[in-house]
């Protein structure tokens, strides 16, 4: 029985695994895969630019 289920799992496509899903930035051209804020779905670079310009609600760049 174990071999039968292992065989069925091996026939699934590799990209169907949840472990291979990456959060990607929705604003960058190719979808930057690293340093993406999960709540906003944008990368840290885009986030900083939007925060300094002000279109993100409730977020502002702090300075002291």
CHARMM internal coordinates of N, CA and C (Angstrom, degrees):
IC EDIT
DIST 1 N 1 CA 1.4438
DIST 1 CA 1 C 1.5455
ANGL 1 N 1 CA 1 C 110.53
DIST 1 C 2 N 1.3192
ANGL 1 CA 1 C 2 N 116.09
DIHE 1 N 1 CA 1 C 2 N -40.70
DIST 2 N 2 CA 1.4553
ANGL 1 C 2 N 2 CA 119.57
DIHE 1 CA 1 C 2 N 2 CA -179.53
DIST 2 CA 2 C 1.5236
ANGL 2 N 2 CA 2 C 111.01
DIHE 1 C 2 N 2 CA 2 C -63.47
DIST 2 C 3 N 1.3236
ANGL 2 CA 2 C 3 N 115.78
DIHE 2 N 2 CA 2 C 3 N -40.89
DIST 3 N 3 CA 1.4651
ANGL 2 C 3 N 3 CA 119.48
DIHE 2 CA 2 C 3 N 3 CA 179.15
DIST 3 CA 3 C 1.5204
ANGL 3 N 3 CA 3 C 111.80
DIHE 2 C 3 N 3 CA 3 C -64.62
DIST 3 C 4 N 1.3242
ANGL 3 CA 3 C 4 N 116.51
DIHE 3 N 3 CA 3 C 4 N -36.90
DIST 4 N 4 CA 1.4631
ANGL 3 C 4 N 4 CA 120.52
DIHE 3 CA 3 C 4 N 4 CA 179.06
DIST 4 CA 4 C 1.5333
ANGL 4 N 4 CA 4 C 110.67
DIHE 3 C 4 N 4 CA 4 C -63.11
DIST 4 C 5 N 1.3224
ANGL 4 CA 4 C 5 N 117.32
DIHE 4 N 4 CA 4 C 5 N -44.00
DIST 5 N 5 CA 1.4665
ANGL 4 C 5 N 5 CA 120.76
DIHE 4 CA 4 C 5 N 5 CA -179.85
DIST 5 CA 5 C 1.5289
ANGL 5 N 5 CA 5 C 111.46
DIHE 4 C 5 N 5 CA 5 C -71.02
DIST 5 C 6 N 1.3213
ANGL 5 CA 5 C 6 N 116.41
DIHE 5 N 5 CA 5 C 6 N -35.93
DIST 6 N 6 CA 1.4705
ANGL 5 C 6 N 6 CA 119.51
DIHE 5 CA 5 C 6 N 6 CA 176.91
DIST 6 CA 6 C 1.5221
ANGL 6 N 6 CA 6 C 110.32
DIHE 5 C 6 N 6 CA 6 C -64.04
DIST 6 C 7 N 1.3126
ANGL 6 CA 6 C 7 N 116.68
DIHE 6 N 6 CA 6 C 7 N -38.39
DIST 7 N 7 CA 1.4619
ANGL 6 C 7 N 7 CA 121.16
DIHE 6 CA 6 C 7 N 7 CA 177.65
DIST 7 CA 7 C 1.5274
ANGL 7 N 7 CA 7 C 110.63
DIHE 6 C 7 N 7 CA 7 C -64.54
DIST 7 C 8 N 1.3393
ANGL 7 CA 7 C 8 N 117.70
DIHE 7 N 7 CA 7 C 8 N -42.40
DIST 8 N 8 CA 1.4695
ANGL 7 C 8 N 8 CA 121.11
DIHE 7 CA 7 C 8 N 8 CA 178.97
DIST 8 CA 8 C 1.5326
ANGL 8 N 8 CA 8 C 110.63
DIHE 7 C 8 N 8 CA 8 C -64.15
DIST 8 C 9 N 1.3353
ANGL 8 CA 8 C 9 N 116.83
DIHE 8 N 8 CA 8 C 9 N -39.26
DIST 9 N 9 CA 1.4591
ANGL 8 C 9 N 9 CA 119.75
DIHE 8 CA 8 C 9 N 9 CA 178.08
DIST 9 CA 9 C 1.5195
ANGL 9 N 9 CA 9 C 111.72
DIHE 8 C 9 N 9 CA 9 C -66.45
DIST 9 C 10 N 1.3150
ANGL 9 CA 9 C 10 N 117.09
DIHE 9 N 9 CA 9 C 10 N -36.13
DIST 10 N 10 CA 1.4567
ANGL 9 C 10 N 10 CA 119.46
DIHE 9 CA 9 C 10 N 10 CA -178.64
DIST 10 CA 10 C 1.5268
ANGL 10 N 10 CA 10 C 111.89
DIHE 9 C 10 N 10 CA 10 C -70.11
DIST 10 C 11 N 1.3094
ANGL 10 CA 10 C 11 N 118.63
DIHE 10 N 10 CA 10 C 11 N -19.63
DIST 11 N 11 CA 1.4635
ANGL 10 C 11 N 11 CA 121.85
DIHE 10 CA 10 C 11 N 11 CA 179.76
DIST 11 CA 11 C 1.5256
ANGL 11 N 11 CA 11 C 113.09
DIHE 10 C 11 N 11 CA 11 C -83.86
DIST 11 C 12 N 1.3478
ANGL 11 CA 11 C 12 N 117.83
DIHE 11 N 11 CA 11 C 12 N -11.36
DIST 12 N 12 CA 1.4612
ANGL 11 C 12 N 12 CA 120.79
DIHE 11 CA 11 C 12 N 12 CA 177.65
DIST 12 CA 12 C 1.5240
ANGL 12 N 12 CA 12 C 110.02
DIHE 11 C 12 N 12 CA 12 C -71.11
DIST 12 C 13 N 1.3338
ANGL 12 CA 12 C 13 N 118.27
DIHE 12 N 12 CA 12 C 13 N 148.66
DIST 13 N 13 CA 1.4732
ANGL 12 C 13 N 13 CA 119.51
DIHE 12 CA 12 C 13 N 13 CA 176.83
DIST 13 CA 13 C 1.5244
ANGL 13 N 13 CA 13 C 111.13
DIHE 12 C 13 N 13 CA 13 C -67.80
DIST 13 C 14 N 1.3179
ANGL 13 CA 13 C 14 N 116.91
DIHE 13 N 13 CA 13 C 14 N 149.10
DIST 14 N 14 CA 1.4619
ANGL 13 C 14 N 14 CA 121.58
DIHE 13 CA 13 C 14 N 14 CA -177.23
DIST 14 CA 14 C 1.5272
ANGL 14 N 14 CA 14 C 112.34
DIHE 13 C 14 N 14 CA 14 C -62.88
DIST 14 C 15 N 1.3242
ANGL 14 CA 14 C 15 N 117.01
DIHE 14 N 14 CA 14 C 15 N -36.59
DIST 15 N 15 CA 1.4666
ANGL 14 C 15 N 15 CA 119.88
DIHE 14 CA 14 C 15 N 15 CA -176.18
DIST 15 CA 15 C 1.5162
ANGL 15 N 15 CA 15 C 113.19
DIHE 14 C 15 N 15 CA 15 C -77.56
DIST 15 C 16 N 1.3185
ANGL 15 CA 15 C 16 N 118.94
DIHE 15 N 15 CA 15 C 16 N 1.64
DIST 16 N 16 CA 1.4573
ANGL 15 C 16 N 16 CA 120.51
DIHE 15 CA 15 C 16 N 16 CA 177.49
DIST 16 CA 16 C 1.5223
ANGL 16 N 16 CA 16 C 111.52
DIHE 15 C 16 N 16 CA 16 C -87.19
DIST 16 C 17 N 1.3242
ANGL 16 CA 16 C 17 N 117.31
DIHE 16 N 16 CA 16 C 17 N -4.11
DIST 17 N 17 CA 1.4571
ANGL 16 C 17 N 17 CA 121.25
DIHE 16 CA 16 C 17 N 17 CA -179.54
DIST 17 CA 17 C 1.5241
ANGL 17 N 17 CA 17 C 110.30
DIHE 16 C 17 N 17 CA 17 C -77.10
DIST 17 C 18 N 1.3444
ANGL 17 CA 17 C 18 N 116.70
DIHE 17 N 17 CA 17 C 18 N 136.79
DIST 18 N 18 CA 1.4653
ANGL 17 C 18 N 18 CA 120.64
DIHE 17 CA 17 C 18 N 18 CA 178.49
DIST 18 CA 18 C 1.5258
ANGL 18 N 18 CA 18 C 111.44
DIHE 17 C 18 N 18 CA 18 C -67.07
DIST 18 C 19 N 1.3191
ANGL 18 CA 18 C 19 N 117.47
DIHE 18 N 18 CA 18 C 19 N -24.88
DIST 19 N 19 CA 1.4585
ANGL 18 C 19 N 19 CA 120.69
DIHE 18 CA 18 C 19 N 19 CA -179.42
DIST 19 CA 19 C 1.5269
ANGL 19 N 19 CA 19 C 111.40
DIHE 18 C 19 N 19 CA 19 C -69.65
DIST 19 C 20 N 1.3217
ANGL 19 CA 19 C 20 N 118.31
DIHE 19 N 19 CA 19 C 20 N -19.77
DIST 20 N 20 CA 1.4626
ANGL 19 C 20 N 20 CA 121.39
DIHE 19 CA 19 C 20 N 20 CA -178.55
DIST 20 CA 20 C 1.5228
ANGL 20 N 20 CA 20 C 113.14
DIHE 19 C 20 N 20 CA 20 C -93.18
DIST 20 C 21 N 1.3201
ANGL 20 CA 20 C 21 N 118.03
DIHE 20 N 20 CA 20 C 21 N -5.11
DIST 21 N 21 CA 1.4672
ANGL 20 C 21 N 21 CA 121.40
DIHE 20 CA 20 C 21 N 21 CA -179.43
DIST 21 CA 21 C 1.5181
ANGL 21 N 21 CA 21 C 108.54
DIHE 20 C 21 N 21 CA 21 C -76.27
DIST 21 C 22 N 1.3358
ANGL 21 CA 21 C 22 N 117.18
DIHE 21 N 21 CA 21 C 22 N 130.95
DIST 22 N 22 CA 1.4617
ANGL 21 C 22 N 22 CA 122.20
DIHE 21 CA 21 C 22 N 22 CA 179.48
DIST 22 CA 22 C 1.5213
ANGL 22 N 22 CA 22 C 109.26
DIHE 21 C 22 N 22 CA 22 C -117.25
DIST 22 C 23 N 1.3260
ANGL 22 CA 22 C 23 N 115.37
DIHE 22 N 22 CA 22 C 23 N 141.22
DIST 23 N 23 CA 1.4559
ANGL 22 C 23 N 23 CA 119.26
DIHE 22 CA 22 C 23 N 23 CA 169.96
DIST 23 CA 23 C 1.5226
ANGL 23 N 23 CA 23 C 107.12
DIHE 22 C 23 N 23 CA 23 C -75.63
DIST 23 C 24 N 1.3201
ANGL 23 CA 23 C 24 N 116.54
DIHE 23 N 23 CA 23 C 24 N 129.08
DIST 24 N 24 CA 1.4536
ANGL 23 C 24 N 24 CA 120.58
DIHE 23 CA 23 C 24 N 24 CA -179.78
DIST 24 CA 24 C 1.5225
ANGL 24 N 24 CA 24 C 110.19
DIHE 23 C 24 N 24 CA 24 C -123.91
DIST 24 C 25 N 1.3072
ANGL 24 CA 24 C 25 N 115.73
DIHE 24 N 24 CA 24 C 25 N 149.87
DIST 25 N 25 CA 1.4601
ANGL 24 C 25 N 25 CA 121.96
DIHE 24 CA 24 C 25 N 25 CA 179.91
DIST 25 CA 25 C 1.5277
ANGL 25 N 25 CA 25 C 109.08
DIHE 24 C 25 N 25 CA 25 C -67.36
DIST 25 C 26 N 1.3309
ANGL 25 CA 25 C 26 N 116.75
DIHE 25 N 25 CA 25 C 26 N 136.43
DIST 26 N 26 CA 1.4624
ANGL 25 C 26 N 26 CA 120.49
DIHE 25 CA 25 C 26 N 26 CA -178.06
DIST 26 CA 26 C 1.5245
ANGL 26 N 26 CA 26 C 111.97
DIHE 25 C 26 N 26 CA 26 C -88.63
DIST 26 C 27 N 1.3442
ANGL 26 CA 26 C 27 N 117.82
DIHE 26 N 26 CA 26 C 27 N -10.56
DIST 27 N 27 CA 1.4580
ANGL 26 C 27 N 27 CA 120.46
DIHE 26 CA 26 C 27 N 27 CA -177.82
DIST 27 CA 27 C 1.5243
ANGL 27 N 27 CA 27 C 113.77
DIHE 26 C 27 N 27 CA 27 C -98.86
DIST 27 C 28 N 1.3136
ANGL 27 CA 27 C 28 N 118.10
DIHE 27 N 27 CA 27 C 28 N -33.77
DIST 28 N 28 CA 1.4613
ANGL 27 C 28 N 28 CA 119.66
DIHE 27 CA 27 C 28 N 28 CA -177.40
DIST 28 CA 28 C 1.5240
ANGL 28 N 28 CA 28 C 110.15
DIHE 27 C 28 N 28 CA 28 C -72.34
DIST 28 C 29 N 1.3141
ANGL 28 CA 28 C 29 N 114.46
DIHE 28 N 28 CA 28 C 29 N 157.28
DIST 29 N 29 CA 1.4651
ANGL 28 C 29 N 29 CA 120.69
DIHE 28 CA 28 C 29 N 29 CA -171.14
DIST 29 CA 29 C 1.5296
ANGL 29 N 29 CA 29 C 113.11
DIHE 28 C 29 N 29 CA 29 C -60.36
DIST 29 C 30 N 1.3104
ANGL 29 CA 29 C 30 N 117.37
DIHE 29 N 29 CA 29 C 30 N -49.05
DIST 30 N 30 CA 1.4635
ANGL 29 C 30 N 30 CA 120.31
DIHE 29 CA 29 C 30 N 30 CA -178.75
DIST 30 CA 30 C 1.5081
ANGL 30 N 30 CA 30 C 112.83
DIHE 29 C 30 N 30 CA 30 C -101.08
DIST 30 C 31 N 1.3176
ANGL 30 CA 30 C 31 N 118.67
DIHE 30 N 30 CA 30 C 31 N 2.56
DIST 31 N 31 CA 1.4483
ANGL 30 C 31 N 31 CA 121.13
DIHE 30 CA 30 C 31 N 31 CA -179.71
DIST 31 CA 31 C 1.5134
ANGL 31 N 31 CA 31 C 112.08
DIHE 30 C 31 N 31 CA 31 C 77.14
DIST 31 C 32 N 1.3185
ANGL 31 CA 31 C 32 N 116.22
DIHE 31 N 31 CA 31 C 32 N 79.45
DIST 32 N 32 CA 1.4642
ANGL 31 C 32 N 32 CA 121.16
DIHE 31 CA 31 C 32 N 32 CA -177.75
DIST 32 CA 32 C 1.5288
ANGL 32 N 32 CA 32 C 110.19
DIHE 31 C 32 N 32 CA 32 C -56.23
DIST 32 C 33 N 1.3534
ANGL 32 CA 32 C 33 N 118.68
DIHE 32 N 32 CA 32 C 33 N 124.78
DIST 33 N 33 CA 1.4593
ANGL 32 C 33 N 33 CA 120.56
DIHE 32 CA 32 C 33 N 33 CA -174.58
DIST 33 CA 33 C 1.5287
ANGL 33 N 33 CA 33 C 114.56
DIHE 32 C 33 N 33 CA 33 C -86.22
DIST 33 C 34 N 1.3205
ANGL 33 CA 33 C 34 N 117.97
DIHE 33 N 33 CA 33 C 34 N -17.63
DIST 34 N 34 CA 1.4631
ANGL 33 C 34 N 34 CA 119.69
DIHE 33 CA 33 C 34 N 34 CA -174.88
DIST 34 CA 34 C 1.5237
ANGL 34 N 34 CA 34 C 111.24
DIHE 33 C 34 N 34 CA 34 C -106.59
DIST 34 C 35 N 1.3196
ANGL 34 CA 34 C 35 N 114.83
DIHE 34 N 34 CA 34 C 35 N 152.93
DIST 35 N 35 CA 1.4648
ANGL 34 C 35 N 35 CA 124.39
DIHE 34 CA 34 C 35 N 35 CA 178.69
DIST 35 CA 35 C 1.5234
ANGL 35 N 35 CA 35 C 111.27
DIHE 34 C 35 N 35 CA 35 C 51.89
DIST 35 C 36 N 1.3303
ANGL 35 CA 35 C 36 N 115.71
DIHE 35 N 35 CA 35 C 36 N 55.35
DIST 36 N 36 CA 1.4639
ANGL 35 C 36 N 36 CA 122.29
DIHE 35 CA 35 C 36 N 36 CA 177.82
DIST 36 CA 36 C 1.5135
ANGL 36 N 36 CA 36 C 108.38
DIHE 35 C 36 N 36 CA 36 C -106.43
DIST 36 C 37 N 1.3371
ANGL 36 CA 36 C 37 N 116.36
DIHE 36 N 36 CA 36 C 37 N 127.21
DIST 37 N 37 CA 1.4634
ANGL 36 C 37 N 37 CA 120.65
DIHE 36 CA 36 C 37 N 37 CA 175.07
DIST 37 CA 37 C 1.5138
ANGL 37 N 37 CA 37 C 108.77
DIHE 36 C 37 N 37 CA 37 C -74.87
DIST 37 C 38 N 1.3279
ANGL 37 CA 37 C 38 N 116.13
DIHE 37 N 37 CA 37 C 38 N 121.27
DIST 38 N 38 CA 1.4596
ANGL 37 C 38 N 38 CA 121.07
DIHE 37 CA 37 C 38 N 38 CA -172.48
DIST 38 CA 38 C 1.5304
ANGL 38 N 38 CA 38 C 111.62
DIHE 37 C 38 N 38 CA 38 C -66.10
DIST 38 C 39 N 1.3238
ANGL 38 CA 38 C 39 N 118.10
DIHE 38 N 38 CA 38 C 39 N -36.19
DIST 39 N 39 CA 1.4614
ANGL 38 C 39 N 39 CA 121.29
DIHE 38 CA 38 C 39 N 39 CA -177.49
DIST 39 CA 39 C 1.5251
ANGL 39 N 39 CA 39 C 111.49
DIHE 38 C 39 N 39 CA 39 C -66.75
DIST 39 C 40 N 1.3308
ANGL 39 CA 39 C 40 N 117.27
DIHE 39 N 39 CA 39 C 40 N -40.45
DIST 40 N 40 CA 1.4618
ANGL 39 C 40 N 40 CA 121.58
DIHE 39 CA 39 C 40 N 40 CA -177.42
DIST 40 CA 40 C 1.5255
ANGL 40 N 40 CA 40 C 112.90
DIHE 39 C 40 N 40 CA 40 C -95.84
DIST 40 C 41 N 1.3215
ANGL 40 CA 40 C 41 N 118.35
DIHE 40 N 40 CA 40 C 41 N -18.17
DIST 41 N 41 CA 1.4673
ANGL 40 C 41 N 41 CA 124.53
DIHE 40 CA 40 C 41 N 41 CA -175.22
DIST 41 CA 41 C 1.5257
ANGL 41 N 41 CA 41 C 112.69
DIHE 40 C 41 N 41 CA 41 C 59.01
DIST 41 C 42 N 1.3382
ANGL 41 CA 41 C 42 N 115.72
DIHE 41 N 41 CA 41 C 42 N 35.13
DIST 42 N 42 CA 1.4576
ANGL 41 C 42 N 42 CA 120.50
DIHE 41 CA 41 C 42 N 42 CA 176.15
DIST 42 CA 42 C 1.5277
ANGL 42 N 42 CA 42 C 108.77
DIHE 41 C 42 N 42 CA 42 C -130.80
DIST 42 C 43 N 1.3170
ANGL 42 CA 42 C 43 N 115.79
DIHE 42 N 42 CA 42 C 43 N 154.28
DIST 43 N 43 CA 1.4614
ANGL 42 C 43 N 43 CA 120.24
DIHE 42 CA 42 C 43 N 43 CA -178.47
DIST 43 CA 43 C 1.5237
ANGL 43 N 43 CA 43 C 110.13
DIHE 42 C 43 N 43 CA 43 C -76.10
DIST 43 C 44 N 1.3267
ANGL 43 CA 43 C 44 N 115.28
DIHE 43 N 43 CA 43 C 44 N 165.85
DIST 44 N 44 CA 1.4657
ANGL 43 C 44 N 44 CA 120.43
DIHE 43 CA 43 C 44 N 44 CA -178.01
DIST 44 CA 44 C 1.5192
ANGL 44 N 44 CA 44 C 111.50
DIHE 43 C 44 N 44 CA 44 C -64.88
DIST 44 C 45 N 1.3260
ANGL 44 CA 44 C 45 N 117.38
DIHE 44 N 44 CA 44 C 45 N -29.24
DIST 45 N 45 CA 1.4565
ANGL 44 C 45 N 45 CA 121.40
DIHE 44 CA 44 C 45 N 45 CA -179.11
DIST 45 CA 45 C 1.5189
ANGL 45 N 45 CA 45 C 110.64
DIHE 44 C 45 N 45 CA 45 C -70.36
DIST 45 C 46 N 1.3264
ANGL 45 CA 45 C 46 N 116.05
DIHE 45 N 45 CA 45 C 46 N -46.88
DIST 46 N 46 CA 1.4602
ANGL 45 C 46 N 46 CA 121.01
DIHE 45 CA 45 C 46 N 46 CA 178.21
DIST 46 CA 46 C 1.5245
ANGL 46 N 46 CA 46 C 110.02
DIHE 45 C 46 N 46 CA 46 C -67.33
DIST 46 C 47 N 1.3347
ANGL 46 CA 46 C 47 N 116.45
DIHE 46 N 46 CA 46 C 47 N -39.32
DIST 47 N 47 CA 1.4618
ANGL 46 C 47 N 47 CA 121.17
DIHE 46 CA 46 C 47 N 47 CA -179.88
DIST 47 CA 47 C 1.5274
ANGL 47 N 47 CA 47 C 110.95
DIHE 46 C 47 N 47 CA 47 C -59.32
DIST 47 C 48 N 1.3166
ANGL 47 CA 47 C 48 N 116.68
DIHE 47 N 47 CA 47 C 48 N -44.12
DIST 48 N 48 CA 1.4589
ANGL 47 C 48 N 48 CA 119.85
DIHE 47 CA 47 C 48 N 48 CA -179.11
DIST 48 CA 48 C 1.5271
ANGL 48 N 48 CA 48 C 111.47
DIHE 47 C 48 N 48 CA 48 C -64.46
DIST 48 C 49 N 1.3376
ANGL 48 CA 48 C 49 N 116.28
DIHE 48 N 48 CA 48 C 49 N -40.51
DIST 49 N 49 CA 1.4627
ANGL 48 C 49 N 49 CA 119.26
DIHE 48 CA 48 C 49 N 49 CA 178.29
DIST 49 CA 49 C 1.5196
ANGL 49 N 49 CA 49 C 112.52
DIHE 48 C 49 N 49 CA 49 C -65.19
DIST 49 C 50 N 1.3268
ANGL 49 CA 49 C 50 N 116.67
DIHE 49 N 49 CA 49 C 50 N -43.00
DIST 50 N 50 CA 1.4648
ANGL 49 C 50 N 50 CA 120.05
DIHE 49 CA 49 C 50 N 50 CA 178.94
DIST 50 CA 50 C 1.5273
ANGL 50 N 50 CA 50 C 111.74
DIHE 49 C 50 N 50 CA 50 C -68.45
DIST 50 C 51 N 1.3119
ANGL 50 CA 50 C 51 N 116.65
DIHE 50 N 50 CA 50 C 51 N -35.78
DIST 51 N 51 CA 1.4658
ANGL 50 C 51 N 51 CA 119.66
DIHE 50 CA 50 C 51 N 51 CA 179.94
DIST 51 CA 51 C 1.5253
ANGL 51 N 51 CA 51 C 111.01
DIHE 50 C 51 N 51 CA 51 C -67.75
DIST 51 C 52 N 1.3087
ANGL 51 CA 51 C 52 N 117.80
DIHE 51 N 51 CA 51 C 52 N -36.65
DIST 52 N 52 CA 1.4629
ANGL 51 C 52 N 52 CA 119.73
DIHE 51 CA 51 C 52 N 52 CA -179.01
DIST 52 CA 52 C 1.5257
ANGL 52 N 52 CA 52 C 111.66
DIHE 51 C 52 N 52 CA 52 C -75.21
DIST 52 C 53 N 1.3456
ANGL 52 CA 52 C 53 N 117.60
DIHE 52 N 52 CA 52 C 53 N -29.90
DIST 53 N 53 CA 1.4598
ANGL 52 C 53 N 53 CA 120.52
DIHE 52 CA 52 C 53 N 53 CA 177.84
DIST 53 CA 53 C 1.5237
ANGL 53 N 53 CA 53 C 112.70
DIHE 52 C 53 N 53 CA 53 C -82.45
DIST 53 C 54 N 1.3471
ANGL 53 CA 53 C 54 N 117.11
DIHE 53 N 53 CA 53 C 54 N -26.98
DIST 54 N 54 CA 1.4564
ANGL 53 C 54 N 54 CA 120.27
DIHE 53 CA 53 C 54 N 54 CA 173.29
DIST 54 CA 54 C 1.5112
ANGL 54 N 54 CA 54 C 118.69
DIHE 53 C 54 N 54 CA 54 C 104.37
DIST 54 C 55 N 1.3393
ANGL 54 CA 54 C 55 N 123.58
DIHE 54 N 54 CA 54 C 55 N 1.89
DIST 55 N 55 CA 1.4630
ANGL 54 C 55 N 55 CA 119.63
DIHE 54 CA 54 C 55 N 55 CA -178.48
DIST 55 CA 55 C 1.5324
ANGL 55 N 55 CA 55 C 114.78
DIHE 54 C 55 N 55 CA 55 C -77.75
DIST 55 C 56 N 1.3324
ANGL 55 CA 55 C 56 N 118.49
DIHE 55 N 55 CA 55 C 56 N -8.60
DIST 56 N 56 CA 1.4649
ANGL 55 C 56 N 56 CA 120.12
DIHE 55 CA 55 C 56 N 56 CA 176.18
DIST 56 CA 56 C 1.5264
ANGL 56 N 56 CA 56 C 108.91
DIHE 55 C 56 N 56 CA 56 C -84.36
DIST 56 C 57 N 1.3026
ANGL 56 CA 56 C 57 N 116.48
DIHE 56 N 56 CA 56 C 57 N 123.39
DIST 57 N 57 CA 1.4609
ANGL 56 C 57 N 57 CA 121.06
DIHE 56 CA 56 C 57 N 57 CA -177.58
DIST 57 CA 57 C 1.5280
ANGL 57 N 57 CA 57 C 110.48
DIHE 56 C 57 N 57 CA 57 C -69.33
DIST 57 C 58 N 1.3223
ANGL 57 CA 57 C 58 N 116.98
DIHE 57 N 57 CA 57 C 58 N 129.04
DIST 58 N 58 CA 1.4571
ANGL 57 C 58 N 58 CA 122.03
DIHE 57 CA 57 C 58 N 58 CA 176.15
DIST 58 CA 58 C 1.5098
ANGL 58 N 58 CA 58 C 115.15
DIHE 57 C 58 N 58 CA 58 C 79.97
DIST 58 C 59 N 1.3225
ANGL 58 CA 58 C 59 N 118.51
DIHE 58 N 58 CA 58 C 59 N 2.05
DIST 59 N 59 CA 1.4621
ANGL 58 C 59 N 59 CA 121.93
DIHE 58 CA 58 C 59 N 59 CA -179.23
DIST 59 CA 59 C 1.5193
ANGL 59 N 59 CA 59 C 108.21
DIHE 58 C 59 N 59 CA 59 C -117.15
DIST 59 C 60 N 1.3155
ANGL 59 CA 59 C 60 N 116.19
DIHE 59 N 59 CA 59 C 60 N 129.75
DIST 60 N 60 CA 1.4590
ANGL 59 C 60 N 60 CA 118.82
DIHE 59 CA 59 C 60 N 60 CA 171.76
DIST 60 CA 60 C 1.5142
ANGL 60 N 60 CA 60 C 108.74
DIHE 59 C 60 N 60 CA 60 C -142.62
DIST 60 C 61 N 1.3074
ANGL 60 CA 60 C 61 N 115.23
DIHE 60 N 60 CA 60 C 61 N 150.50
DIST 61 N 61 CA 1.4500
ANGL 60 C 61 N 61 CA 120.88
DIHE 60 CA 60 C 61 N 61 CA -177.54
DIST 61 CA 61 C 1.5159
ANGL 61 N 61 CA 61 C 108.39
DIHE 60 C 61 N 61 CA 61 C -73.98
DIST 61 C 62 N 1.3099
ANGL 61 CA 61 C 62 N 114.75
DIHE 61 N 61 CA 61 C 62 N 128.82
DIST 62 N 62 CA 1.4710
ANGL 61 C 62 N 62 CA 117.99
DIHE 61 CA 61 C 62 N 62 CA -178.41
DIST 62 CA 62 C 1.5148
ANGL 62 N 62 CA 62 C 110.09
DIHE 61 C 62 N 62 CA 62 C -90.34
DIST 62 C 63 N 1.2990
ANGL 62 CA 62 C 63 N 115.53
DIHE 62 N 62 CA 62 C 63 N 149.50
DIST 63 N 63 CA 1.4629
ANGL 62 C 63 N 63 CA 121.15
DIHE 62 CA 62 C 63 N 63 CA 173.89
DIST 63 CA 63 C 1.5152
ANGL 63 N 63 CA 63 C 107.31
DIHE 62 C 63 N 63 CA 63 C -148.08
DIST 63 C 64 N 1.3187
ANGL 63 CA 63 C 64 N 116.46
DIHE 63 N 63 CA 63 C 64 N 143.87
DIST 64 N 64 CA 1.4585
ANGL 63 C 64 N 64 CA 119.89
DIHE 63 CA 63 C 64 N 64 CA -179.58
DIST 64 CA 64 C 1.4938
ANGL 64 N 64 CA 64 C 111.46
DIHE 63 C 64 N 64 CA 64 C -141.63
END
COOR INIT
IC SEED 1 N 1 CA 1 C
IC BUILD
